Amino acid sequence: MDVLAYLIPISLFLGAIGLAGFFWTLRHRQYEDPDGDAQRILSDEWDEHPKP
């Protein structure tokens, strides 16, 4: 049972890192245009300078 003293804080820490990463992607607008991304990945055209 002593292993739970290590595993619970480690799992909470990793969960917090995952949540922070998710909020970082939201702040940097990674999910703005999912339909456009789905169409761009299927096209054969190559864009040298993608829009930010």
Backbone as CSV, one residue per row, in Angstrom:
resi,resn,N_x,N_y,N_z,CA_x,CA_y,CA_z,C_x,C_y,C_z
1,MET,0.810,-1.200,0.000,0.000,0.000,0.000,0.857,1.270,0.000
2,ASP,2.112,1.113,0.325,2.983,2.289,0.320,3.194,2.830,-1.082
3,VAL,3.014,1.968,-2.076,3.219,2.410,-3.453,2.165,3.447,-3.851
4,LEU,0.990,3.411,-3.227,-0.044,4.410,-3.530,0.385,5.814,-3.127
5,ALA,1.231,5.903,-2.138,1.738,7.213,-1.720,2.578,7.841,-2.830
6,TYR,3.123,7.025,-3.713,3.888,7.534,-4.851,3.020,7.679,-6.101
7,LEU,2.167,6.690,-6.326,1.405,6.671,-7.573,0.339,7.759,-7.648
8,ILE,-0.314,8.060,-6.553,-1.376,9.075,-6.584,-0.811,10.462,-6.902
9,PRO,0.245,10.942,-6.236,0.791,12.254,-6.621,1.358,12.277,-8.044
10,ILE,1.970,11.170,-8.454,2.512,11.118,-9.816,1.382,11.206,-10.838
11,SER,0.290,10.491,-10.595,-0.830,10.539,-11.545,-1.490,11.922,-11.551
12,LEU,-1.601,12.549,-10.399,-2.157,13.911,-10.367,-1.250,14.892,-11.094
13,PHE,0.051,14.736,-10.937,1.011,15.595,-11.622,0.929,15.419,-13.135
14,LEU,0.868,14.175,-13.601,0.767,13.931,-15.038,-0.562,14.426,-15.599
15,GLY,-1.634,14.285,-14.831,-2.926,14.818,-15.262,-2.897,16.334,-15.371
16,ALA,-2.228,16.985,-14.425,-2.108,18.441,-14.474,-1.287,18.887,-15.676
17,ILE,-0.249,18.127,-16.019,0.548,18.452,-17.207,-0.305,18.318,-18.470
18,GLY,-1.100,17.255,-18.534,-1.985,17.074,-19.686,-3.017,18.180,-19.798
19,LEU,-3.594,18.579,-18.676,-4.574,19.659,-18.677,-3.935,20.989,-19.070
20,ALA,-2.740,21.245,-18.577,-2.025,22.468,-18.947,-1.701,22.475,-20.437
21,GLY,-1.318,21.314,-20.971,-1.047,21.223,-22.406,-2.300,21.473,-23.227
22,PHE,-3.431,20.957,-22.763,-4.689,21.194,-23.471,-5.047,22.672,-23.475
23,PHE,-4.916,23.331,-22.322,-5.224,24.761,-22.270,-4.237,25.570,-23.102
24,TRP,-2.982,25.119,-23.183,-2.006,25.810,-24.027,-2.436,25.748,-25.490
25,THR,-2.904,24.563,-25.942,-3.342,24.447,-27.330,-4.591,25.288,-27.586
26,LEU,-5.462,25.401,-26.604,-6.630,26.278,-26.768,-6.203,27.736,-26.896
27,ARG,-5.245,28.155,-26.070,-4.792,29.542,-26.097,-4.087,29.883,-27.402
28,HIS,-3.427,28.907,-27.997,-2.717,29.140,-29.252,-3.541,28.763,-30.474
29,ARG,-4.839,28.649,-30.305,-5.831,28.483,-31.368,-5.525,27.298,-32.277
30,GLN,-5.227,26.147,-31.690,-4.936,24.952,-32.469,-6.200,24.302,-33.018
31,TYR,-7.362,24.638,-32.470,-8.605,23.979,-32.852,-9.551,24.901,-33.615
32,GLU,-9.033,25.909,-34.270,-9.874,26.920,-34.905,-10.589,26.418,-36.153
33,ASP,-9.930,25.641,-36.999,-10.501,25.269,-38.288,-10.307,23.781,-38.571
34,PRO,-11.002,22.908,-37.857,-10.784,21.478,-38.090,-11.276,21.012,-39.458
35,ASP,-12.329,21.623,-40.005,-12.812,21.215,-41.321,-11.826,21.609,-42.414
36,GLY,-11.243,22.780,-42.286,-10.240,23.209,-43.261,-9.004,22.338,-43.209
37,ASP,-8.592,21.952,-42.015,-7.439,21.071,-41.880,-7.721,19.721,-42.511
38,ALA,-8.924,19.225,-42.338,-9.280,17.928,-42.917,-9.253,17.987,-44.438
39,GLN,-9.633,19.101,-45.012,-9.610,19.232,-46.467,-8.191,19.452,-46.990
40,ARG,-7.374,20.211,-46.253,-6.006,20.488,-46.699,-5.143,19.239,-46.717
41,ILE,-5.375,18.333,-45.782,-4.531,17.145,-45.728,-4.808,16.217,-46.910
42,LEU,-5.981,16.336,-47.519,-6.332,15.487,-48.651,-5.952,16.098,-49.998
43,SER,-5.617,17.381,-50.017,-5.296,18.021,-51.299,-3.856,17.724,-51.704
44,ASP,-3.591,17.810,-53.010,-2.254,17.561,-53.537,-1.420,18.831,-53.634
45,GLU,-2.015,19.981,-53.389,-1.289,21.243,-53.503,-0.397,21.420,-52.280
46,TRP,0.803,21.952,-52.521,1.753,22.202,-51.451,1.838,23.696,-51.228
47,ASP,1.666,24.116,-49.998,1.715,25.535,-49.657,3.051,25.818,-48.989
48,GLU,3.906,26.610,-49.643,5.220,26.914,-49.092,5.142,27.802,-47.857
49,HIS,4.159,28.702,-47.841,4.034,29.644,-46.734,2.599,29.573,-46.185
50,PRO,2.330,28.660,-45.260,0.969,28.547,-44.724,0.593,29.763,-43.897
51,LYS,-0.693,30.018,-43.800,-1.190,31.157,-43.042,-1.047,30.875,-41.545
52,PRO,-0.640,31.889,-40.771,-0.517,31.675,-39.311,-1.852,31.607,-38.625
